[in-house]
Amino acid sequence: MLSPVKLALLGVVLAAALAACGGGGGKGSTSPSGPNDAAQVKQVWTSFFSSKTPVSKKPALLQNGTKFSSTISALASNPLAQNLKAKVSKVTLHGSNRATVVYTVYLGSTPALENQSGTAVKENGSWKVGDASLCKLLGLEGSTPAACKNVSG
């Protein structure tokens, strides 16, 4: 169970995360799965949670991201989103199209959610944050958008 302070911080982090989703991807790896894939997964996760990434680019880094566009836009106005970032500590590849990611979300220099586990999927040659990971985070807050209805993790 999350403390009220962590729950409030989680709400801020999630709002900021959605406000900060997006950024650039990388070029596809030349091997089915390898070091380039792990680096690309790390880049996507870091960009997704970066407050420096334009909101308009955020759905491109999320699996089925267009389903989450309205949620991302709605939360983009949270002023705390300006201090959000994530650090990926581990990427474990599972074949050529799926990965597990261990990451910590920071609000400024303060870890808000430490050592979280998420997924990344490769769609059309590009790695993306797994939509199940986002829905899991939103679920911790107590509510999930309709876009999460048929998402499986």
N, C-alpha and C positions, 0 to 999 in steps of 0.2 A: 504494500500500500504506500502510495506517495504522500509525503507530508503536504500540508496546505501550501507551504512556501514553494516546495518543488513542483506541486501541481500548478500553481500560478505561474512559476517560471516556465514550466512546460508549455502552457498556453501561449506565453510570449514567444518562446522558441519556435513553436509550430507556426504561429502567425508570421514570424520573421522568416522562417524557412520557406514557407510558401511565397512570401514576398520576395525572397531572394533566389528562387529557383532559376536555373537557366545557365547560359554561358556556352562556350564552345566545346566541341568534342575534339576528338583527335582523328587522325587517319587510321584506317583499319590495320590490324596486325597482319603481317605476311604469313604468320603461322596460325594454325587453328586455335591455339591458346598458348600464351607465353608471356614473357615479361612485358611486352608492349601492351597486351590486354590488361594486365594488372595496373600498369601506369595509366591507361585510359580510364579504367574504372575509378581509380583514385581521383583523376582529374574531373570526371563527371560528378562524383560525390562532392568534391571540394567546390566546384562551380555551382552546383545545385544549392548549396547552403551559403554561398557567398553573397554578401550584401552589395557587392560591386557588380553583380551580373544584372543586366536589364530584365525587368519583369517580362517584357515581350518575348524574350528568348527562353524563359523558364520551362514552358511545356515541352520544348524540344529535348530536354534532358531527362524527362520522366517517361517511363513506360506508359503508354496510352495517355500521354500528357494533355492532349486536347480535351479529354474528358474532365480534366482538373482546371482548365483555363479560368473558369468563373471563380472557383475557390481561390486560386492563386491571385487573381485580380482583386478579389474582395479583401484579402488579407494584406495586400501590398501597401496599404496606407498606414500600417502600424509603425510608429516612429522607432520602436526598438529594433526593427528589422535592419536598421543601419549599422548595428554592431554585431551582426551574426556571422559566424564562420564555423567550419567543421574541419576536423583533422582526422584523416583516415589512418589507422594504425596497422591494419592488416587487410589484405585481399586474398581470398582463397578461391581459385578458379575450379569450377566443376564442369569439365568439358569445355566446349568452345563458345557456349552461349549463356552461361550462368555463373555467378560468383557470389560468395558471401563476403560482406564488408563489415569490419569492426571500426566504429568511428565514435568520436566525441564531438558534441555540438557545444560551441562556446558562445556566450553572450559577452562581447568584449573579450577580456582575458579570463573570465570566469567560466569554468566548465559547467554547463547547465544540464546536459545529459551525457554521462560518461559511459564509454565502452558499450555502446549500443550495437546490436547486430542487425544488419539489413541485407538486402539482396540487390544485385545488379543483373540485368539481362541484356543480351545483344539482340537488337532488332535491326534488320536491314543493314548489317555491318557496323552499327554504332552501339556502343555501350550506353545504357540508361539506368537511372535509379529505378529499382523495381517499385511499381505502384503499391504493392503489398507493404513495403517498408514505410511509405508515406502514410498509408491507411492505418498501419499499426501505431505510428506516432500520434496521428489524429485521434485514434481510439483511446490512447492514454489520457487525452484531454477530456474525454467523456462524450464526444460527439464526432460523427464522421459525415462527410458529405455524401450525397447520393452517388457520386462517382465511385465510391468504395463498395457499393452494394454487392457487386459480383466479382470482386477482386479476391483471388486466393493466394495465399502465401506459401 
